[in-house]
Amino acid sequence: MALNRTREEMRDGVREDANIKGTSALARHPDATLNDYINRALGSLHRLLTAAMPDQRILASTTITTEDGVSTYALPAGFDFLISIETTINGGRRWLQAYEMAERGAYVDPSIPANGEPLVYRLRGSNIEFLPVPNGEYDFLIWYVPAATQLAADATAYDTIDRLDEYVISYASSLVAKKDRNWDSYKACRDAMAELVPEIAALGRNRDRNSPPRIVDVRPRDP
């Protein structure tokens, strides 16, 4: 069961933790400002959770279908970074590898025969390019980590996993203390965050305990 906390609940936690519940504090630290601090904190938490083994906690997938003669396609909105790409060509399942820019010329050189079956890819800004240029429809299953969650409404909930809203609240409270130049409170918040970092890192990489990590042949195909 997810341990969800809404933006409003986390904002109340910040006001409690930073001792800014009074009328004057509300004027100095309005809800809109605290909402921004909470979203910044969620971005920091996202980076920590996805640093070691990103696919264990936050994972999404999409399918891109190519067109004849078109090599570049838009990535999904909110795409953060890639985990893997797989496709089926001529009945065989393939895992694509990224080409280096120095290799690109060989894949697009018109003097070199190519059957139009994409063998490699490269991320190019907000797009992805498949080469050789596809000669028809190919379905590519893309596994990726989406960008950090940003809460847009008070009722929107976030899965805090094991109540990691403690980190979010400390992060946001540290920004409150920084604005108020309350350096003792700022240090206390940063110390609380630092204590949680090892736990967050462990949670980000130890969700699957069924089997230990192992060496995998990442070049199974004949180059």
Secondary structure, DSSP 8 states (H G I E B T S, - for coil): ---EEEHHHHHHHHHHHHT--SHHHHHHS-HHHHHHHHHHHHHHHHHHHTSS-GGGTS-EEEEEE--TT--EEE--TTEEEEEEEEEEETTEEEE-EE--GGGHHHHH-TTS---S---EEEEETTEEEEES--SS--EEEEEEEE------STT-EEE-TTTTHHHHHHHHHHHHHHHTT-HHHHHHHHHHHHHHHHHHHHHHH-S--SS------S--S--
